Each structure stands twice: as structure tokens, then as C-alpha cells.
Amino acid sequence: MTPPTPSGHDPSAERSLDVTTPGPAEPTGEAVQVPPARWDAIVADLAARGVTAAPELVSSHAITWSNGALGCPEPGFMYTQALVDGMRVVVVVDGIEYDYRFGRDDTPRLCTR
């Protein structure tokens, strides 16, 4: 047995702390249809990225995000710390999934983590 340190702390009694980085948000709201303006915004964003094939819808869910990061924070940015009603839309093009997030407006944010 390891003797206690002068502070009375026994190092052999330490426990490891598992720290995980949050992954992509799982659908937490109900499945919803993608409004035409949001679908058009996704298609336009993909085209701007050089993706010209038609996307196929994988899932779309209404989500209340915990803040303005929409479940996909970027290092070095500050976000509104308030609940944000929005949605998550996942599409696939040529076997590649694209995870789009929306807040209150029709501007998509591609989550790339």
C-alpha cells in the first residue's frame, strides 16, 4: 500500500476521469419535413462547395438547440447562450453525409466535426 502524502491524500485512491468530446447531435425532436426554402439553401450550399449531384434526405428533425452554436461549436467563436429553436437536416450525396443545422432562419450551417 502506498503511504498517504502529507496532505492525507492517498494517490492509489485516485480515479480516472473519462472526458469525451460531444459528437454530432442525435435527433432529439420530432421528424419534420424540410421547408422548401431550407432545402433550396442546402442545395445552394452544396453547389457552392462543388457538389452538383442531387442530395437525398436521410433525416430531418426539429431541435431546440441549447445555444447559438446549434450543437456544432467552432473553437474561438462565441455563441448566444439561449435556447434556439431550429432543425437538423442530414443529406447524402454520392455516399457522403452532410449534417446541416438551422436556427430560426433559413441559413444552413454545415457541421463538419
Secondary structure as GFF3:
##gff-version 3
##sequence-region A 1 113
A	DSSP	three_ten_helix	11	13	.	.	.	ID=ss1
A	DSSP	alpha_helix	36	48	.	.	.	ID=ss2
A	DSSP	beta_strand	56	65	.	.	.	ID=ss3
A	DSSP	beta_strand	84	93	.	.	.	ID=ss4
A	DSSP	beta_strand	96	102	.	.	.	ID=ss5
A	DSSP	beta_strand	109	111	.	.	.	ID=ss6
###
